[in-house]
Every structure is written in C-alpha cells, then in structure tokens.
Amino acid sequence: MNQQNQRIKLPLLDLELLQTLVAIAETGNFSAAAEVVFRTPSAVSMQVKRLEELLGRSIFKRDSRSVALTADGEQLLVHARRVLAMNREIVAKFITPDVAGVVRMGAPDDAAERLLPEMLRRFAASHPCVTVDVVVDNSAKLMQKVKDKVLDIAMITCDAGFEGDENAEVLIRERLVWAGLKGGIASEQTPLPISVWEEGCVWRNAGINGLENGKIPYRVAFQSANISGQKAAILADLAIAPIPISSLNDQIIQVGKNEFPELPEYSLGLIFANELSSPAQAAIDHLRASFANRK
C-alpha cells in the first residue's frame, strides 16, 4: 500500500452543522437554537449527533435543564465562528446584496452594554454588507443627533422629561429594582448609601423619589453616568443602586424587597429620522423583532 493510500480521508464539515452549534452556544438550549436556524428541536438534536459522530468527540454536556459546551466544544465553537464568518465574506463578494450601506445608530450606555452586542451580532450575520456605526451617549444628546440627521436611529430612555421622548416607539418596559452585592452590607447602613447619576436621570429620580416618599434617609455615595460604574460601586459594596431587573446576576442581586419602596418601570424607546435608507430600515426591523422575542 503506497503512502497516498495510507492517508486518512478527513470528513468535510457541513456549514449548517456549524451554524447550529453556534446557535446552541449563544441561546443556551436546543429549542431556542431551533428557532434561530429554522429547524425543529429534534432536527437540531440530530445535527448535534451527526457533528459528534464526524469528530468522534462529545461537544455538549446535557442534563434535564441545561446544555453546556465541553472543552472540545469550546474549541470547536471558536473555529466554527471563524469558518462561518469567512463563508459570509466569500459569498458577499459574489452575490450582490439587496441591502448594503452604513447605519448610524445611537444608544444609551446601559442598552449598549446589556442588549446591543447580541442583537448586532445577529444583524451582522443576516446583513453582512451593512455596517452599523454606534454612538453611545445620553438620551437627550441622542435625540438631538437624530433631529440634526447626524444619526439615523437611536434607542433612548423614555419618560425622562425630554421634549419629544413621548413620541418614541417603546421597545421594552422593564422594572427597576434596588440592587446590591450578594452578601454585602451596604443595604443595611443608615443613612443608606446609594449610587446614582445627575438630575434628569430616570433611574435616579425613581430611586430618590421612592426613598423620600418612604422617609428613608440616604446619601449619594457614588455617582456614575455608566451602568458599569454603578455595578462597580455595587461590587465594591460601597452603595446600592436602582438598575433594571435584567442587570441582576449571581453577584448583583435585588435587595430591600421588604424594606424599600417598590420602584416603577422604565421604558427603552426607539426614534428615527423621517427619511430612512434601506439599511436603516432593516436595522429597525431587526431591533423590533429582537425586542419582541425578549418579551
């Protein structure tokens, strides 16, 4: 037998198998991934089985409640994303896209940190020839930039008292909660140390109004315009802060459920210019669909 015949013939991986792998990793379960790749959960399971058979390795650790990548799965995920990105780049060079161009978008920092990364990643996958340039700023400045046609679209915090924000299309309503460090003592101190931002901030107004109405003594111990700063104050156990309930995690938890007045909801809205390009309209449609899936 010659050397050529002794070579092992390596299998070719189907791009759709890699696409399903990425979808499962990003959504956290087979059912949600099935919606992303437009297949049934059973078909997704068969794809995973096929991929594991091709590679001879286990890719996922499964139990009755969750799915997690194995060490081999984590390594495969990195390569899968690269291969899919290269495929999009290659195809885009030969196929004239229906939608191409630049979208100028604005967002407040909390939305940019919590919500936009996943949404923009999916938009880039479905619209490879559209570039989204994002400006992070406060809602008042973003509204002015849309008015001045510096931005095509912007996500803004509604109900902040800014002229025109009542005309925003509400994308999501979310409850604010007092958040503190798990196991921390800031919420037990008197006066209560809080972290907020300047006058006009919806979260600040909701928190301070609630404390004052409940006759709870407080002091502003930390000020930051960014949610990352608010989280830093919480993690250092310097203060508690009013933040959206979706920002809670294993370390940052809701505190004072029975001691502090319940906080109201806040709204995240969408505004856009009067005349929109096709890429901007596509981005708006994507945002609407993404927030609809979160409700």
C-alpha positions in Angstrom: 0.0 0.0 0.0 1.5 3.3 -1.0 1.8 6.4 1.2 -1.1 8.2 -0.5 -3.5 5.3 0.2 -2.4 5.3 3.8 -3.5 8.8 4.3 -6.7 9.3 6.4 -9.5 10.9 4.5 -10.8 13.7 6.7 -14.6 14.4 6.6 -15.9 17.8 5.4 -18.0 19.6 7.9 -21.4 20.9 6.8 -21.7 24.7 7.4 -25.2 24.1 8.6 -23.9 21.9 11.4 -21.5 24.6 12.5 -24.3 27.2 12.3 -26.4 25.0 14.6 -23.5 24.6 17.0 -23.1 28.4 17.3 -26.9 28.9 17.7 -27.0 26.4 20.6 -24.0 28.0 22.3 -25.5 31.5 22.0 -29.1 30.7 23.1 -28.2 28.1 25.7 -30.7 25.4 24.7 -31.8 23.3 21.7 -35.3 24.7 21.5 -34.2 28.3 21.2 -31.5 27.4 18.8 -34.1 25.6 16.6 -35.9 28.9 16.2 -32.7 30.6 15.1 -31.8 28.1 12.4 -35.5 27.4 11.4 -35.5 23.8 12.3 -37.3 21.6 14.8 -35.6 20.7 18.1 -35.4 17.1 17.1 -33.7 18.1 13.9 -31.2 20.2 15.9 -30.5 17.2 18.1 -29.8 15.0 15.0 -27.4 17.7 13.7 -25.5 17.7 17.0 -25.4 13.9 16.9 -24.1 14.0 13.4 -21.4 16.5 14.3 -20.2 14.5 17.3 -20.1 11.3 15.1 -18.0 13.1 12.5 -15.5 14.4 15.0 -15.6 11.4 17.4 -15.9 13.8 20.4 -18.6 14.9 22.7 -19.5 18.6 22.1 -22.2 19.3 24.7 -22.8 18.2 28.3 -26.5 17.8 28.8 -28.8 17.5 31.7 -32.6 17.9 32.1 -32.3 21.7 32.4 -29.4 23.0 30.5 -26.8 22.5 27.8 -23.1 23.4 28.2 -20.1 23.0 25.9 -17.4 20.5 26.7 -13.8 21.6 26.4 -13.8 20.2 22.8 -17.0 22.0 22.1 -15.5 25.3 23.3 -12.6 24.8 20.9 -14.8 23.9 18.0 -17.0 26.9 18.7 -14.1 29.3 18.1 -13.3 27.7 14.7 -17.0 27.4 13.8 -17.5 31.2 14.1 -14.4 31.8 12.0 -15.5 29.5 9.3 -19.0 31.0 9.2 -17.6 34.5 9.0 -15.3 33.5 6.2 -18.2 32.0 4.3 -20.3 35.2 4.7 -17.3 37.2 3.4 -16.8 34.9 0.4 -20.4 34.8 -0.6 -20.8 38.6 -0.2 -18.1 39.2 -2.8 -20.0 37.3 -5.5 -23.6 37.9 -4.6 -24.9 41.5 -4.8 -26.9 42.1 -1.6 -30.3 43.5 -1.5 -29.3 45.7 1.4 -25.9 47.4 1.7 -24.6 50.5 3.3 -24.0 52.2 6.6 -26.4 52.7 9.5 -25.6 55.4 12.1 -27.1 54.3 15.4 -27.2 55.7 18.9 -27.8 54.1 22.2 -27.5 54.9 25.9 -24.7 53.0 27.7 -26.9 50.5 29.6 -28.5 49.4 26.3 -25.1 49.3 24.6 -23.7 47.0 27.3 -26.7 44.8 28.0 -28.7 44.5 24.8 -26.9 45.6 21.7 -23.9 43.1 21.4 -26.1 40.0 20.7 -28.5 41.9 18.5 -25.8 43.5 16.4 -24.0 40.1 16.1 -27.2 38.6 14.7 -27.8 41.6 12.4 -24.3 41.3 11.0 -24.9 37.6 10.2 -28.1 38.3 8.4 -26.9 41.5 6.7 -23.2 41.0 6.0 -23.0 44.1 3.7 -24.4 46.6 6.2 -22.1 48.4 8.6 -23.5 49.7 11.8 -21.7 52.6 13.4 -22.8 53.0 17.1 -22.6 56.2 19.2 -23.0 55.8 22.9 -24.4 58.9 24.6 -27.2 60.1 26.9 -30.7 60.2 25.6 -31.0 64.0 25.3 -28.0 64.2 23.1 -29.0 61.2 21.0 -32.4 62.8 20.4 -30.7 65.9 19.2 -28.4 64.0 16.9 -31.3 62.2 15.2 -33.1 65.6 14.8 -29.9 67.0 13.3 -29.6 63.9 11.0 -26.3 63.0 12.5 -27.8 59.7 13.4 -30.3 57.6 11.5 -31.8 55.8 14.5 -31.4 55.9 18.3 -32.5 53.9 21.3 -33.4 56.3 24.2 -34.6 56.1 27.7 -38.2 57.3 27.7 -40.2 59.1 30.4 -37.1 61.2 31.3 -38.9 64.5 30.7 -37.0 65.2 27.4 -39.1 67.1 24.8 -40.1 64.6 22.2 -39.4 61.4 24.0 -43.1 60.8 24.3 -43.1 60.1 20.6 -40.6 57.3 20.8 -41.7 53.8 19.9 -41.5 51.7 23.1 -39.3 48.6 22.6 -39.4 47.3 26.1 -40.7 48.1 29.5 -38.7 46.9 32.5 -38.9 47.1 36.2 -36.3 48.9 38.2 -35.0 47.3 41.4 -32.6 48.2 44.2 -29.5 46.2 43.6 -26.6 45.4 45.9 -23.8 43.0 46.4 -24.8 39.4 47.4 -23.8 39.1 51.0 -22.9 42.8 51.2 -23.9 45.2 54.0 -24.4 48.5 52.1 -28.2 48.0 52.1 -28.1 47.7 56.0 -26.4 51.1 56.6 -28.0 54.3 57.8 -28.1 56.6 56.0 -28.5 54.4 53.0 -25.5 54.8 50.6 -26.8 54.9 47.0 -25.2 55.2 43.6 -27.0 57.4 41.0 -26.3 59.9 38.3 -27.3 63.5 37.8 -30.6 65.3 37.8 -32.9 64.1 34.9 -31.8 60.5 35.1 -34.9 58.3 35.2 -33.2 55.7 37.4 -32.0 58.5 39.8 -35.4 60.1 40.0 -37.2 56.8 40.6 -34.8 55.8 43.3 -34.6 59.1 45.2 -38.4 59.7 45.0 -39.0 56.3 46.4 -36.7 56.8 49.3 -38.0 60.2 50.1 -41.6 59.1 49.9 -40.8 56.2 52.2 -38.9 58.6 54.5 -35.7 56.5 54.3 -32.5 58.5 55.0 -29.9 58.2 52.3 -26.7 59.7 51.0 -25.3 59.8 47.5 -22.1 57.8 48.0 -21.2 57.2 44.3 -22.0 58.9 41.0 -21.5 57.5 37.6 -23.1 58.1 34.2 -22.5 54.5 33.1 -24.1 51.3 34.3 -20.6 49.8 34.5 -19.8 52.4 37.1 -23.0 51.6 39.0 -22.0 47.9 39.0 -18.5 48.8 40.2 -20.0 50.6 43.2 -22.2 47.7 44.0 -19.5 45.1 43.6 -17.3 47.1 46.0 -20.2 47.2 48.5 -20.0 51.0 48.5 -23.6 51.5 47.7 -26.8 50.1 46.3 -28.3 51.4 43.1 -31.6 51.4 41.1 -31.0 49.4 38.0 -33.1 47.3 35.5 -34.0 43.9 36.8 -32.3 42.3 33.8 -29.0 43.6 35.0 -29.0 41.3 38.1 -26.7 38.3 38.1 -25.1 35.9 40.6 -23.2 38.7 42.4 -25.6 41.6 41.9 -28.9 40.8 43.5 -32.1 42.6 44.4 -32.0 44.0 48.0 -34.5 45.6 50.3 -37.6 43.9 48.9 -39.5 44.4 52.2 -37.6 47.5 53.5 -37.5 49.8 50.4 -40.5 51.1 48.3 -41.0 49.3 45.1 -39.6 51.1 42.1 -41.5 51.8 38.9 -40.8 50.6 35.4 -38.8 52.4 32.9 -39.1 52.3 29.1 -36.5 51.9 26.3 -37.7 53.5 23.1 -36.7 53.9 19.5 -36.6 57.1 17.5 -35.5 57.6 13.9 -35.1 60.1 11.1 -38.0 60.9 8.7 -36.3 59.6 5.6 -34.6 56.2 6.1 -32.2 54.3 3.9 -32.9 50.6 3.2 -30.1 49.5 5.6 -31.5 51.8 8.4 -35.0 50.3 7.9 -33.5 46.8 8.0 -31.8 47.6 11.3 -35.1 49.0 12.8 -37.0 45.9 11.7 -34.2 43.7 13.3 -34.4 45.7 16.6 -38.2 45.4 16.7 -38.0 41.6 16.2 -35.2 41.2 18.7 -37.1 43.0 21.4 -40.4 41.2 20.6 -38.6 37.9 21.2 -37.4 39.1 24.6 -41.0 39.8 25.9 
